[in-house]
Amino acid sequence: MSKWDRRFFHMALLVAKWSKDPSTTVGAVIVDQHNRVVSIGFNGLPRSVCDDDTIINNRDEKLRCTIHAEENAILFARGAVDGCTIYTTHTPCAGCAAKIIQCGIVRVVSPRPSIDFATRWKEHLRSATRMFIEANVQHDYIELCE
């Protein structure tokens, strides 16, 4: 991994801290081919939707309503993200992988999923990996200690 990869991954870790989710905070940073930040995102409820404890502490309701960090980063981008790289604090789920592919992002950088995460999201991760391979999206894993 390059120094830029490490810098942008650490930026995603910082952005993740903005999430109000009490159990999982996720951050994403989209960067163009010239190492310019195009967009950032973190997981959370849609704008103007009440994010009080009754919703964010109700797992089922929270999961139904939460926009993932990757989705927010794509939605917040002011222009096309074709050819960009996305740095995420977690391996993207199948839904986010599909959106990453569809908008033209060509590279994903994330840490390897923890055993717990891999167990809970097993089918999503399998589908995401398959789609990335089929769509020729490069998925690089960064070591958390870097």
C-alpha positions in Angstrom: 0.0 0.0 0.0 1.2 3.5 -0.8 1.4 6.4 1.6 -1.7 7.8 -0.1 -3.6 4.6 0.4 -2.8 4.8 4.1 -3.7 8.5 4.4 -7.1 8.1 2.7 -7.9 4.9 4.7 -7.1 6.9 7.9 -9.4 9.7 6.6 -12.2 7.1 6.2 -11.6 6.0 9.8 -12.0 9.7 10.9 -15.1 10.2 8.9 -16.6 7.0 10.4 -16.5 8.7 13.8 -19.2 11.1 12.6 -21.8 8.2 12.5 -24.3 8.2 15.3 -24.7 4.4 15.1 -24.0 3.0 18.6 -22.8 -0.4 17.3 -21.1 0.1 13.9 -19.5 3.2 12.5 -18.4 3.1 8.9 -16.6 5.7 6.8 -15.9 6.0 3.1 -13.7 8.4 1.0 -13.8 8.6 -2.8 -10.6 9.8 -4.4 -9.8 10.5 -8.1 -6.8 9.5 -10.1 -4.9 12.6 -9.0 -5.3 11.8 -5.3 -8.0 14.5 -4.8 -10.9 13.8 -2.5 -14.1 13.7 -4.5 -16.5 12.8 -1.7 -16.9 11.4 1.8 -19.7 9.5 3.6 -20.6 7.8 6.8 -23.4 5.4 7.7 -26.5 7.1 9.1 -30.2 7.8 8.6 -31.4 10.0 5.8 -31.4 13.8 6.2 -34.2 15.2 8.3 -35.1 11.7 9.7 -35.1 11.6 13.5 -32.0 9.8 14.7 -32.9 9.6 18.4 -32.2 6.6 20.6 -35.5 4.9 19.8 -34.4 4.4 16.2 -30.7 3.9 16.4 -31.0 1.5 19.3 -33.6 -0.6 17.5 -31.5 -2.9 15.3 -34.2 -4.0 12.8 -35.5 -0.4 12.3 -32.0 1.0 12.1 -30.9 -1.6 9.4 -34.0 -0.9 7.3 -33.4 2.9 7.3 -29.7 3.4 7.4 -27.8 4.6 4.3 -24.4 3.0 4.2 -21.2 5.0 4.1 -20.4 4.0 0.5 -23.9 5.0 -0.6 -23.6 8.4 1.1 -20.2 9.0 -0.5 -21.6 8.2 -3.9 -24.7 10.3 -3.4 -22.7 13.3 -2.0 -20.2 13.4 -5.0 -20.8 16.5 -7.0 -19.9 14.8 -10.3 -19.1 11.5 -11.9 -16.9 9.1 -9.9 -15.8 7.0 -13.0 -12.2 5.8 -12.5 -12.1 6.7 -8.8 -11.0 4.7 -5.8 -13.2 4.2 -2.7 -11.6 3.7 0.7 -13.9 2.1 3.3 -13.5 1.1 6.9 -15.4 -2.1 6.3 -15.6 -4.5 3.3 -18.6 -3.4 1.2 -21.8 -5.4 1.4 -23.4 -6.7 -1.9 -25.7 -3.8 -2.3 -22.9 -1.2 -1.9 -20.7 -3.3 -4.2 -23.3 -3.2 -6.9 -23.6 0.6 -6.5 -19.8 1.0 -6.6 -19.6 -1.0 -9.8 -22.6 0.8 -11.4 -21.1 4.3 -10.8 -17.8 3.4 -12.4 -15.5 3.2 -9.3 -12.6 0.9 -10.3 -10.8 0.2 -7.0 -11.9 -0.5 -3.5 -9.5 -0.4 -0.5 -10.7 -1.9 2.8 -9.5 -3.9 5.7 -10.1 -7.7 5.7 -13.4 -8.4 7.5 -13.1 -9.5 11.1 -14.3 -13.1 11.9 -17.4 -11.7 13.5 -18.2 -9.4 10.5 -17.4 -12.1 8.0 -19.8 -14.5 9.8 -22.6 -12.1 10.0 -22.2 -10.7 6.5 -21.0 -14.0 4.8 -23.5 -14.1 1.9 -23.1 -10.3 1.2 -19.3 -10.6 1.2 -19.4 -13.6 -1.1 -21.7 -11.8 -3.6 -19.7 -8.6 -3.4 -16.4 -10.4 -4.1 -18.0 -12.2 -7.1 -19.3 -9.0 -8.5 -16.0 -7.1 -8.1 -14.2 -10.0 -9.9 -16.8 -10.1 -12.8 -16.8 -6.3 -13.2 -12.9 -6.0 -13.0 -13.0 -3.8 -9.9 -9.8 -4.1 -8.0 -10.3 -4.9 -4.3 -7.2 -4.3 -2.2 -7.0 -5.1 1.5 -5.1 -2.8 3.8 -3.6 -4.0 7.1 -5.1 -2.2 10.1 -1.7 -1.7 11.7 -0.3 0.2 8.7 
